[in-house]
Amino acid sequence: MSTPPWLTLIASEIGVAPSREEPASPGLERLAGRGSVARRWVRTDAKSSLQPWQRGLLDVLGIAPDSVGSAAVSMSGHDGYWFAAEPVHFAAGLDRLTFLTLTEEARVTDAERSELFETLSSSFTSGDFVLQAAGGEWFVRAARPLQVVTSTPEAASSNELQSVMPRGADSPVVRRVMTEMQMLLHEHPVNEARARRGLPAINAVWLWGSSVPLESSMSSEFPAAFGSRAFLHGLYRRSDQSVGELPQNPEVLLQSIARAPRAIAVVPEADLESFDSHWLSPLSAALAQGRLSRLDIILDEWHIDVRRGDLRRFWRRALPLSQWGSQR
């Protein structure tokens, strides 16, 4: 009888900061208490060109994070110098701007993203910078390689904004593009509608993860993978492998990986409540039933690892997110 599969579940759109009180996530906290929790990646690193979940994915695949760049991988197969482009909110204070990622109820909807893309792309279709979409995400191609250092949205939201703005010899060019996008977003109908709903405006686009697409391919045989993120597809494309469409029903996912020794699923949920109820609850049950041998979760900078035997540790209590920094 074959060993049940080992599934890695990656929540690519959820940012958590256990140093402050987060909404309760019973399933996640129960798994953390029974298994192990480790802070593996630093979300505040202003020098990294990778988001925490991307570093986690590379770790799963055995790839050194210093060897790849976010935009380069995501746009593999396309020539040019690329930036990832993330719609965000700049809040004006008395003496400075504050960076706010748009998550949970304030997240950018697909309809909003489509409408804003139409506005922005019409102004960035030729010349030095071109805005393109891939897998529902935005990327900006520069006409030439640029000497610039950028920071991830996670680092920007965790540091003084001025210290994480694009820097380097060509940074004034990149900052100019960001300013032009801000002007196009000012008083946009999408933002007027968000204001009526009490939501922060999508008033800026953050350029980050800049790099030239890598020419070398990967010869590694990766595990079965499911998801829509461009970075995931780019990695597998460079290894001449494909990524499956993520089933919306966890039961269908379990059936799809039943004969695979290892699998990866990058899920789109943007808040802990839906992640917990939609994915963790049925997958935890599958682990208890022996349909999975191991379930590990990459959630922002955290890695939660649970094996089937860990579930029998009934004496271990749930571990609240606020206590992850002092886990046993």
MIZALUM-224040 format. One record per residue: residue number from 1; x, y, z of N, C-alpha, C in turn. Coordinates in pm, whole numbers. Layout:
<pts>
{pt NUM,{X,Y,Z},{X,Y,Z},{X,Y,Z}}
...
</pts>
This chain:
<pts>
{pt 1,{85,-119,0},{0,0,0},{88,124,0}}
{pt 2,{60,219,-87},{143,338,-99},{118,434,18}}
{pt 3,{220,513,46},{209,613,152},{119,727,107}}
{pt 4,{28,772,190},{-58,886,153},{28,1008,120}}
{pt 5,{-23,1098,39},{56,1214,-3},{85,1313,110}}
{pt 6,{189,1389,87},{229,1500,173},{192,1628,98}}
{pt 7,{105,1708,157},{56,1829,91},{110,1954,158}}
{pt 8,{164,2044,77},{203,2176,124},{98,2276,77}}
{pt 9,{40,2347,172},{-66,2443,144},{-8,2584,163}}
{pt 10,{-10,2665,58},{49,2798,63},{-61,2903,48}}
{pt 11,{-72,2989,149},{-167,3100,143},{-91,3224,97}}
{pt 12,{-102,3254,-32},{-17,3357,-90},{-68,3499,-70}}
{pt 13,{-193,3513,-27},{-250,3647,-17},{-285,3688,126}}
{pt 14,{-244,3607,223},{-274,3640,362},{-147,3683,433}}
{pt 15,{-149,3803,487},{-38,3851,567},{-79,3851,713}}
{pt 16,{2,3792,799},{-30,3789,942},{84,3853,1018}}
{pt 17,{50,3912,1131},{149,3972,1219},{115,3929,1361}}
{pt 18,{159,3809,1402},{120,3755,1532},{163,3839,1651}}
{pt 19,{241,3944,1630},{277,4032,1740},{157,4113,1785}}
{pt 20,{55,4121,1699},{-68,4189,1737},{-182,4087,1733}}
{pt 21,{-292,4122,1791},{-404,4028,1797},{-467,4012,1659}}
{pt 22,{-473,3890,1612},{-534,3859,1483},{-670,3795,1506}}
{pt 23,{-759,3797,1407},{-887,3726,1421},{-864,3579,1452}}
{pt 24,{-951,3522,1531},{-936,3382,1570},{-941,3292,1447}}
{pt 25,{-856,3191,1446},{-853,3093,1339},{-840,2956,1406}}
{pt 26,{-953,2899,1453},{-948,2778,1536},{-874,2661,1473}}
{pt 27,{-901,2634,1345},{-836,2521,1281},{-687,2540,1271}}
{pt 28,{-644,2658,1230},{-502,2688,1217},{-432,2681,1353}}
{pt 29,{-495,2738,1456},{-434,2740,1588},{-428,2599,1648}}
{pt 30,{-526,2517,1616},{-523,2378,1664},{-408,2302,1599}}
{pt 31,{-391,2317,1468},{-282,2250,1399},{-147,2300,1449}}
{pt 32,{-135,2429,1474},{-10,2485,1524},{25,2428,1660}}
{pt 33,{-79,2407,1744},{-55,2351,1876},{-13,2206,1873}}
{pt 34,{-71,2130,1780},{-38,1987,1772},{95,1963,1699}}
{pt 35,{122,2044,1598},{245,2024,1521},{355,2118,1566}}
{pt 36,{422,2180,1468},{530,2273,1500},{511,2402,1421}}
{pt 37,{560,2511,1477},{552,2642,1413},{691,2704,1414}}
{pt 38,{733,2759,1301},{863,2825,1295},{854,2947,1206}}
{pt 39,{919,3054,1248},{930,3172,1163},{1049,3147,1071}}
{pt 40,{1021,3130,943},{1125,3089,849},{1171,3201,757}}
{pt 41,{1084,3298,732},{1116,3404,637},{1081,3538,699}}
{pt 42,{1158,3640,666},{1139,3771,729},{1063,3862,633}}
{pt 43,{944,3903,673},{860,3985,587},{909,4129,579}}
{pt 44,{990,4171,677},{1033,4311,684},{1164,4338,610}}
{pt 45,{1222,4237,546},{1351,4252,480},{1337,4343,357}}
{pt 46,{1391,4463,367},{1377,4561,259},{1464,4529,139}}
{pt 47,{1557,4435,154},{1647,4402,44},{1600,4282,-37}}
{pt 48,{1501,4212,11},{1454,4093,-58},{1367,4129,-177}}
{pt 49,{1384,4055,-287},{1299,4074,-405},{1188,3970,-410}}
{pt 50,{1170,3897,-299},{1070,3790,-292},{977,3810,-174}}
{pt 51,{849,3780,-195},{754,3782,-85},{776,3658,2}}
{pt 52,{732,3662,127},{754,3547,215},{701,3416,157}}
{pt 53,{582,3417,97},{527,3292,43},{611,3241,-73}}
{pt 54,{671,3332,-150},{758,3291,-259},{885,3225,-206}}
{pt 55,{940,3280,-99},{1057,3218,-37},{1020,3080,18}}
{pt 56,{899,3069,72},{855,2940,121},{842,2837,10}}
{pt 57,{787,2879,-103},{774,2789,-217},{911,2743,-266}}
{pt 58,{1005,2836,-276},{1140,2799,-318},{1203,2701,-221}}
{pt 59,{1177,2719,-92},{1231,2628,8},{1176,2487,-13}}
{pt 60,{1046,2480,-40},{984,2349,-66},{1048,2282,-187}}
{pt 61,{1081,2360,-289},{1137,2307,-413},{1288,2292,-408}}
{pt 62,{1350,2332,-298},{1495,2318,-284},{1575,2415,-369}}
{pt 63,{1522,2536,-389},{1587,2637,-471},{1636,2750,-381}}
{pt 64,{1761,2791,-397},{1815,2900,-318},{1746,3030,-355}}
{pt 65,{1693,3105,-257},{1618,3226,-289},{1703,3334,-354}}
{pt 66,{1833,3335,-329},{1918,3439,-387},{1939,3421,-537}}
{pt 67,{1896,3306,-591},{1922,3278,-732},{1809,3323,-823}}
{pt 68,{1700,3376,-766},{1586,3414,-848},{1530,3548,-804}}
{pt 69,{1457,3613,-895},{1385,3736,-863},{1238,3717,-893}}
{pt 70,{1153,3783,-820},{1009,3761,-831},{957,3788,-971}}
{pt 71,{983,3909,-1022},{929,3943,-1154},{992,3859,-1264}}
{pt 72,{1121,3828,-1249},{1191,3749,-1350},{1128,3611,-1364}}
{pt 73,{1098,3548,-1252},{1037,3415,-1256},{895,3423,-1309}}
{pt 74,{819,3518,-1259},{679,3530,-1300},{664,3552,-1449}}
{pt 75,{757,3626,-1509},{749,3657,-1651},{850,3579,-1733}}
{pt 76,{890,3463,-1685},{983,3379,-1761},{922,3345,-1897}}
{pt 77,{1006,3350,-1998},{958,3330,-2134},{929,3461,-2205}}
{pt 78,{936,3572,-2133},{915,3704,-2192},{1043,3785,-2178}}
{pt 79,{1086,3847,-2285},{1207,3929,-2281},{1181,4058,-2204}}
{pt 80,{1288,4117,-2153},{1277,4249,-2092},{1316,4251,-1947}}
{pt 81,{1314,4370,-1892},{1343,4393,-1750},{1210,4421,-1682}}
{pt 82,{1176,4340,-1582},{1039,4340,-1529},{1030,4384,-1384}}
{pt 83,{917,4445,-1352},{877,4474,-1215},{742,4407,-1190}}
{pt 84,{721,4358,-1070},{585,4326,-1028},{519,4457,-989}}
{pt 85,{388,4468,-1013},{317,4593,-988},{195,4564,-901}}
{pt 86,{194,4617,-780},{87,4587,-684},{5,4711,-651}}
{pt 87,{-128,4709,-675},{-214,4821,-635},{-217,4832,-482}}
{pt 88,{-192,4952,-431},{-186,4972,-287},{-252,5105,-250}}
{pt 89,{-242,5140,-122},{-296,5268,-72},{-185,5344,-2}}
{pt 90,{-166,5469,-39},{-78,5560,32},{-165,5653,117}}
{pt 91,{-144,5649,247},{-219,5736,338},{-131,5854,377}}
{pt 92,{-183,5974,359},{-106,6094,390},{-121,6129,538}}
{pt 93,{-6,6145,607},{-6,6188,746},{38,6332,756}}
{pt 94,{68,6376,875},{109,6514,895},{242,6545,826}}
{pt 95,{335,6448,833},{468,6474,777},{522,6361,692}}
{pt 96,{440,6260,662},{489,6148,584},{374,6069,523}}
{pt 97,{410,5986,424},{314,5892,366},{328,5757,435}}
{pt 98,{215,5690,450},{215,5555,506},{165,5457,401}}
{pt 99,{230,5342,391},{197,5240,293},{97,5142,353}}
{pt 100,{-8,5110,280},{-108,5015,327},{-137,4913,218}}
{pt 101,{-110,4785,249},{-149,4679,156},{-300,4660,167}}
{pt 102,{-363,4627,57},{-508,4615,53},{-547,4468,64}}
{pt 103,{-587,4427,183},{-618,4287,211},{-756,4276,274}}
{pt 104,{-802,4151,288},{-929,4117,349},{-1042,4202,290}}
{pt 105,{-1121,4273,371},{-1236,4344,315},{-1195,4460,225}}
{pt 106,{-1070,4508,238},{-1023,4619,155},{-950,4571,30}}
{pt 107,{-945,4441,5},{-869,4389,-107},{-927,4438,-240}}
{pt 108,{-841,4440,-340},{-881,4483,-474},{-957,4368,-540}}
{pt 109,{-1079,4391,-580},{-1158,4287,-644},{-1114,4267,-789}}
{pt 110,{-1153,4156,-847},{-1117,4130,-987},{-1177,4237,-1079}}
{pt 111,{-1300,4279,-1049},{-1365,4382,-1132},{-1291,4515,-1121}}
{pt 112,{-1250,4552,-1000},{-1175,4676,-981},{-1040,4669,-1051}}
{pt 113,{-975,4557,-1038},{-844,4540,-1101},{-856,4553,-1252}}
{pt 114,{-960,4494,-1309},{-980,4500,-1453},{-1004,4643,-1500}}
{pt 115,{-1088,4717,-1426},{-1119,4854,-1465},{-997,4946,-1452}}
{pt 116,{-922,4928,-1345},{-803,5010,-1326},{-695,4977,-1429}}
{pt 117,{-685,4849,-1462},{-585,4807,-1561},{-614,4873,-1696}}
{pt 118,{-741,4881,-1731},{-777,4944,-1858},{-732,5089,-1862}}
{pt 119,{-749,5159,-1750},{-706,5299,-1743},{-555,5313,-1749}}
{pt 120,{-485,5233,-1670},{-340,5245,-1661},{-270,5196,-1787}}
{pt 121,{-316,5084,-1841},{-247,5026,-1956},{-256,5114,-2079}}
{pt 122,{-363,5193,-2089},{-377,5281,-2205},{-269,5390,-2206}}
{pt 123,{-213,5419,-2089},{-106,5520,-2080},{32,5458,-2078}}
{pt 124,{40,5325,-2061},{168,5257,-2056},{167,5139,-2153}}
{pt 125,{155,5170,-2281},{149,5067,-2383},{269,5068,-2476}}
{pt 126,{352,5170,-2467},{470,5178,-2554},{571,5267,-2486}}
{pt 127,{688,5279,-2547},{791,5365,-2490},{873,5292,-2386}}
{pt 128,{912,5363,-2281},{1006,5307,-2183},{942,5205,-2090}}
{pt 129,{811,5215,-2067},{745,5124,-1973},{612,5076,-2031}}
{pt 130,{585,4947,-2011},{461,4887,-2060},{399,4806,-1945}}
{pt 131,{272,4827,-1920},{201,4752,-1818},{134,4631,-1881}}
{pt 132,{156,4514,-1823},{96,4391,-1873},{35,4312,-1758}}
{pt 133,{-58,4225,-1791},{-122,4139,-1692},{-88,3993,-1721}}
{pt 134,{-71,3915,-1616},{-45,3771,-1630},{-104,3700,-1509}}
{pt 135,{-193,3608,-1533},{-254,3533,-1423},{-328,3620,-1324}}
{pt 136,{-388,3730,-1373},{-460,3819,-1284},{-372,3915,-1207}}
{pt 137,{-242,3914,-1233},{-148,4003,-1165},{-91,4102,-1265}}
{pt 138,{-33,4212,-1215},{22,4316,-1299},{175,4313,-1297}}
{pt 139,{231,4345,-1415},{376,4355,-1428},{408,4472,-1521}}
{pt 140,{521,4536,-1496},{566,4647,-1578},{701,4610,-1641}}
{pt 141,{708,4623,-1774},{834,4595,-1845},{903,4726,-1879}}
{pt 142,{1030,4734,-1845},{1111,4850,-1880},{1185,4822,-2010}}
{pt 143,{1213,4927,-2084},{1278,4911,-2215},{1423,4868,-2202}}
{pt 144,{1481,4888,-2084},{1623,4852,-2064},{1643,4809,-1919}}
{pt 145,{1750,4735,-1891},{1781,4702,-1751},{1807,4829,-1672}}
{pt 146,{1760,4831,-1549},{1774,4949,-1464},{1855,4917,-1340}}
{pt 147,{1932,5014,-1296},{2005,5000,-1171},{1917,5052,-1058}}
{pt 148,{1842,4962,-1001},{1745,5001,-898},{1725,4885,-802}}
{pt 149,{1703,4917,-676},{1672,4819,-573},{1532,4849,-523}}
{pt 150,{1447,4747,-520},{1309,4765,-476},{1279,4673,-358}}
{pt 151,{1169,4700,-291},{1129,4622,-173},{990,4564,-194}}
{pt 152,{963,4452,-133},{833,4387,-144},{725,4471,-76}}
{pt 153,{598,4450,-111},{490,4519,-41},{491,4492,110}}
{pt 154,{527,4369,150},{532,4337,292},{637,4421,364}}
{pt 155,{755,4437,301},{859,4519,362},{817,4666,366}}
{pt 156,{750,4710,261},{708,4850,255},{606,4882,364}}
{pt 157,{520,4787,395},{418,4812,497},{474,4800,638}}
{pt 158,{595,4744,651},{653,4721,783},{766,4816,816}}
{pt 159,{808,4899,721},{920,4989,741},{878,5133,710}}
{pt 160,{963,5226,748},{943,5365,710},{941,5374,558}}
{pt 161,{836,5432,501},{817,5428,357},{935,5485,281}}
{pt 162,{991,5595,328},{1100,5659,257},{1221,5567,246}}
{pt 163,{1240,5479,344},{1357,5391,344},{1342,5273,249}}
{pt 164,{1220,5247,200},{1199,5133,112},{1154,5174,-28}}
{pt 165,{1150,5304,-54},{1120,5349,-190},{1232,5303,-284}}
{pt 166,{1202,5287,-415},{1307,5245,-509},{1433,5331,-493}}
{pt 167,{1547,5265,-491},{1672,5334,-470},{1777,5281,-567}}
{pt 168,{1879,5361,-594},{1980,5326,-692},{1987,5432,-800}}
{pt 169,{2081,5413,-894},{2106,5515,-996},{1983,5548,-1079}}
{pt 170,{1900,5447,-1109},{1782,5470,-1193},{1653,5486,-1113}}
{pt 171,{1665,5500,-982},{1544,5510,-900},{1457,5631,-934}}
{pt 172,{1514,5747,-974},{1425,5858,-1011},{1331,5824,-1126}}
{pt 173,{1378,5742,-1219},{1294,5701,-1332},{1177,5616,-1283}}
{pt 174,{1206,5522,-1195},{1103,5432,-1143},{1003,5510,-1057}}
{pt 175,{1053,5600,-976},{964,5680,-892},{872,5768,-978}}
{pt 176,{926,5816,-1090},{843,5898,-1179},{726,5817,-1233}}
{pt 177,{753,5693,-1272},{646,5606,-1324},{540,5583,-1216}}
{pt 178,{585,5559,-1093},{489,5540,-984},{405,5665,-961}}
{pt 179,{468,5782,-972},{394,5908,-956},{292,5927,-1066}}
{pt 180,{329,5893,-1191},{236,5905,-1302},{115,5815,-1282}}
{pt 181,{137,5695,-1229},{26,5606,-1201},{-64,5662,-1091}}
{pt 182,{-4,5723,-991},{-84,5786,-886},{-177,5892,-943}}
{pt 183,{-127,5971,-1035},{-207,6076,-1095},{-325,6018,-1172}}
{pt 184,{-302,5905,-1242},{-408,5842,-1318},{-516,5782,-1228}}
{pt 185,{-476,5743,-1107},{-570,5681,-1014},{-648,5783,-932}}
{pt 186,{-599,5906,-931},{-664,6010,-851},{-807,6035,-901}}
{pt 187,{-903,6027,-809},{-1045,6048,-840},{-1097,5952,-948}}
{pt 188,{-1039,5835,-956},{-1088,5734,-1049},{-1225,5684,-1001}}
{pt 189,{-1318,5654,-1093},{-1450,5604,-1052},{-1445,5485,-957}}
{pt 190,{-1345,5398,-974},{-1331,5285,-883},{-1312,5334,-740}}
{pt 191,{-1230,5436,-725},{-1204,5488,-591},{-1321,5567,-535}}
{pt 192,{-1395,5630,-620},{-1515,5699,-574},{-1617,5598,-520}}
{pt 193,{-1626,5484,-588},{-1717,5378,-541},{-1665,5317,-411}}
{pt 194,{-1534,5301,-397},{-1478,5246,-273},{-1502,5344,-157}}
{pt 195,{-1490,5473,-184},{-1512,5572,-79},{-1654,5564,-25}}
{pt 196,{-1750,5539,-115},{-1889,5527,-70},{-1909,5404,18}}
{pt 197,{-1822,5305,2},{-1831,5184,86},{-1739,5193,207}}
{pt 198,{-1674,5307,224},{-1586,5326,339},{-1454,5252,328}}
{pt 199,{-1409,5223,205},{-1285,5150,183},{-1173,5245,140}}
{pt 200,{-1049,5213,173},{-937,5299,131},{-921,5297,-21}}
{pt 201,{-881,5410,-75},{-864,5422,-220},{-746,5340,-268}}
{pt 202,{-757,5292,-391},{-644,5229,-459},{-574,5344,-532}}
{pt 203,{-485,5411,-462},{-431,5537,-514},{-284,5532,-552}}
{pt 204,{-226,5412,-556},{-85,5399,-595},{-60,5258,-647}}
{pt 205,{49,5244,-722},{94,5113,-769},{239,5098,-725}}
{pt 206,{266,4994,-649},{399,4970,-595},{477,4880,-690}}
{pt 207,{592,4928,-737},{678,4849,-826},{787,4782,-743}}
{pt 208,{802,4652,-762},{898,4577,-679},{942,4450,-753}}
{pt 209,{1035,4377,-691},{1080,4249,-748},{1147,4261,-882}}
{pt 210,{1215,4374,-908},{1271,4400,-1041},{1390,4310,-1072}}
{pt 211,{1395,4263,-1197},{1506,4179,-1241},{1488,4142,-1387}}
{pt 212,{1598,4094,-1446},{1597,4045,-1584},{1556,3898,-1581}}
{pt 213,{1466,3853,-1671},{1428,3711,-1675},{1550,3621,-1688}}
{pt 214,{1547,3512,-1612},{1660,3419,-1613},{1658,3335,-1739}}
{pt 215,{1778,3315,-1794},{1788,3239,-1920},{1799,3089,-1897}}
{pt 216,{1865,3048,-1789},{1886,2906,-1765},{1757,2839,-1720}}
{pt 217,{1742,2714,-1759},{1624,2637,-1718},{1658,2554,-1595}}
{pt 218,{1557,2494,-1535},{1576,2408,-1419},{1551,2264,-1461}}
{pt 219,{1637,2176,-1412},{1624,2036,-1449},{1555,1953,-1342}}
{pt 220,{1519,2017,-1230},{1459,1944,-1118},{1319,1894,-1154}}
{pt 221,{1283,1782,-1095},{1148,1728,-1109},{1068,1776,-988}}
{pt 222,{977,1868,-1010},{903,1927,-900},{780,1844,-866}}
{pt 223,{727,1860,-743},{602,1792,-706},{484,1844,-788}}
{pt 224,{376,1770,-788},{253,1818,-852},{212,1949,-785}}
{pt 225,{168,2045,-865},{134,2176,-810},{4,2227,-870}}
{pt 226,{-69,2305,-789},{-197,2361,-830},{-205,2506,-785}}
{pt 227,{-254,2594,-872},{-268,2734,-836},{-258,2823,-957}}
{pt 228,{-286,2951,-938},{-287,3044,-1051},{-178,3151,-1044}}
{pt 229,{-102,3159,-935},{-5,3267,-922},{103,3258,-1030}}
{pt 230,{136,3373,-1087},{233,3379,-1197},{369,3327,-1155}}
{pt 231,{409,3351,-1031},{540,3306,-983},{546,3154,-983}}
{pt 232,{441,3088,-939},{435,2942,-939},{444,2889,-1081}}
{pt 233,{367,2945,-1172},{368,2899,-1310},{504,2924,-1375}}
{pt 234,{567,3038,-1342},{697,3068,-1400},{804,2970,-1358}}
{pt 235,{803,2930,-1231},{900,2831,-1183},{884,2699,-1256}}
{pt 236,{761,2653,-1267},{736,2524,-1331},{762,2532,-1481}}
{pt 237,{734,2646,-1540},{761,2663,-1683},{911,2650,-1712}}
{pt 238,{993,2702,-1622},{1138,2694,-1640},{1190,2552,-1622}}
{pt 239,{1109,2466,-1562},{1147,2325,-1547},{1069,2237,-1645}}
{pt 240,{1005,2301,-1745},{926,2229,-1846},{818,2143,-1783}}
{pt 241,{759,2194,-1678},{647,2128,-1613},{527,2223,-1609}}
{pt 242,{411,2165,-1595},{289,2246,-1592},{229,2247,-1453}}
{pt 243,{146,2347,-1428},{75,2361,-1301},{-72,2336,-1326}}
{pt 244,{-134,2258,-1240},{-275,2227,-1257},{-364,2339,-1204}}
{pt 245,{-483,2346,-1259},{-582,2441,-1208},{-625,2398,-1068}}
{pt 246,{-630,2492,-976},{-665,2459,-838},{-814,2430,-827}}
{pt 247,{-853,2308,-784},{-996,2281,-763},{-1049,2367,-649}}
{pt 248,{-1168,2419,-664},{-1227,2498,-557},{-1278,2411,-443}}
{pt 249,{-1299,2284,-471},{-1344,2190,-369},{-1223,2111,-319}}
{pt 250,{-1187,2121,-190},{-1072,2046,-138},{-1082,1896,-161}}
{pt 251,{-1204,1843,-165},{-1220,1700,-189},{-1169,1662,-327}}
{pt 252,{-1195,1748,-425},{-1145,1722,-561},{-992,1729,-563}}
{pt 253,{-935,1823,-487},{-789,1831,-478},{-733,1703,-418}}
{pt 254,{-795,1654,-313},{-747,1530,-250},{-752,1412,-348}}
{pt 255,{-857,1406,-427},{-867,1299,-526},{-759,1313,-633}}
{pt 256,{-725,1438,-669},{-627,1464,-773},{-486,1424,-731}}
{pt 257,{-456,1431,-601},{-320,1404,-554},{-308,1268,-485}}
{pt 258,{-413,1188,-490},{-417,1063,-414},{-298,972,-443}}
{pt 259,{-248,974,-566},{-137,886,-604},{-2,959,-609}}
{pt 260,{0,1083,-568},{124,1162,-572},{193,1157,-436}}
{pt 261,{323,1137,-432},{392,1137,-303},{395,1275,-238}}
{pt 262,{397,1378,-321},{409,1514,-269},{330,1607,-361}}
{pt 263,{268,1708,-303},{192,1804,-383},{195,1941,-316}}
{pt 264,{174,2044,-397},{172,2183,-351},{44,2248,-401}}
{pt 265,{-23,2322,-315},{-142,2397,-356},{-127,2540,-308}}
{pt 266,{-130,2635,-400},{-125,2778,-367},{-267,2831,-377}}
{pt 267,{-325,2863,-262},{-469,2894,-258},{-492,3045,-255}}
{pt 268,{-607,3091,-308},{-632,3235,-327},{-702,3305,-213}}
{pt 269,{-741,3233,-108},{-816,3299,0},{-737,3417,56}}
{pt 270,{-808,3526,86},{-742,3649,130},{-765,3681,277}}
{pt 271,{-833,3594,350},{-852,3618,493},{-847,3486,568}}
{pt 272,{-813,3493,694},{-793,3373,774},{-921,3293,793}}
{pt 273,{-1032,3361,805},{-1158,3291,829},{-1193,3197,714}}
{pt 274,{-1187,3247,590},{-1220,3161,476},{-1112,3056,454}}
{pt 275,{-987,3090,477},{-878,2993,465},{-899,2878,563}}
{pt 276,{-937,2912,684},{-958,2812,788},{-1076,2721,753}}
{pt 277,{-1190,2782,720},{-1311,2702,698},{-1307,2625,565}}
{pt 278,{-1257,2691,460},{-1263,2629,328},{-1154,2525,305}}
{pt 279,{-1034,2550,358},{-922,2461,330},{-877,2379,450}}
{pt 280,{-851,2447,562},{-791,2376,674},{-884,2272,736}}
{pt 281,{-1012,2304,747},{-1104,2210,810},{-1111,2077,735}}
{pt 282,{-1140,2076,603},{-1145,1947,533},{-1009,1879,519}}
{pt 283,{-902,1956,506},{-770,1894,491},{-720,1838,624}}
{pt 284,{-756,1902,735},{-724,1846,867},{-797,1714,887}}
{pt 285,{-923,1710,844},{-999,1585,853},{-935,1476,769}}
{pt 286,{-887,1514,650},{-820,1416,563},{-692,1364,626}}
{pt 287,{-621,1451,696},{-500,1409,767},{-535,1310,877}}
{pt 288,{-639,1340,952},{-682,1250,1060},{-729,1115,1007}}
{pt 289,{-788,1116,887},{-839,993,826},{-731,911,757}}
{pt 290,{-611,964,747},{-502,893,681},{-498,914,531}}
{pt 291,{-573,1009,479},{-569,1037,336},{-452,1128,302}}
{pt 292,{-397,1194,401},{-271,1268,391},{-178,1214,499}}
{pt 293,{-50,1209,468},{47,1168,569},{103,1288,643}}
{pt 294,{98,1403,578},{158,1524,635},{94,1646,569}}
{pt 295,{72,1748,648},{18,1873,597},{103,1986,652}}
{pt 296,{171,2056,565},{243,2174,613},{190,2297,543}}
{pt 297,{193,2407,614},{127,2531,573},{228,2644,572}}
{pt 298,{233,2716,461},{316,2835,452},{222,2955,455}}
{pt 299,{233,3032,561},{144,3145,585},{231,3266,618}}
{pt 300,{251,3351,518},{336,3467,534},{476,3419,572}}
{pt 301,{532,3466,685},{668,3426,722},{672,3300,806}}
{pt 302,{558,3235,822},{546,3122,913},{532,2989,839}}
{pt 303,{588,2885,901},{577,2749,849},{517,2662,960}}
{pt 304,{400,2606,934},{332,2517,1028},{339,2376,970}}
{pt 305,{393,2283,1045},{415,2147,995},{344,2048,1086}}
{pt 306,{254,1967,1028},{176,1871,1107},{178,1735,1037}}
{pt 307,{217,1633,1111},{210,1495,1061},{90,1426,1125}}
{pt 308,{50,1316,1065},{-72,1252,1114},{-61,1216,1262}}
{pt 309,{55,1166,1303},{73,1127,1443},{62,1244,1539}}
{pt 310,{92,1365,1490},{83,1483,1577},{-60,1507,1625}}
{pt 311,{-158,1467,1546},{-297,1491,1583},{-337,1412,1707}}
{pt 312,{-259,1309,1741},{-290,1230,1860},{-237,1295,1988}}
{pt 313,{-169,1406,1974},{-120,1478,2092},{-234,1560,2154}}
{pt 314,{-333,1490,2203},{-455,1556,2251},{-428,1647,2370}}
{pt 315,{-316,1625,2440},{-285,1707,2556},{-228,1844,2519}}
{pt 316,{-195,1863,2392},{-139,1991,2350},{-252,2084,2306}}
{pt 317,{-256,2199,2365},{-363,2294,2337},{-338,2371,2208}}
{pt 318,{-445,2434,2161},{-432,2521,2044},{-335,2634,2077}}
{pt 319,{-261,2678,1976},{-162,2784,1994},{-208,2909,1920}}
{pt 320,{-258,3010,1992},{-306,3133,1928},{-195,3202,1848}}
{pt 321,{-234,3270,1741},{-135,3338,1658},{-52,3437,1738}}
{pt 322,{-114,3500,1836},{-44,3600,1915},{70,3540,1996}}
{pt 323,{73,3405,2009},{177,3339,2087},{279,3267,2000}}
{pt 324,{268,3280,1870},{359,3206,1783},{505,3246,1803}}
{pt 325,{528,3368,1841},{666,3411,1861},{732,3347,1980}}
{pt 326,{653,3285,2068},{709,3220,2188},{667,3075,2194}}
{pt 327,{652,3013,2074},{602,2875,2070},{702,2781,2136}}
{pt 328,{646,2670,2187},{730,2572,2256},{806,2488,2154}}
</pts>
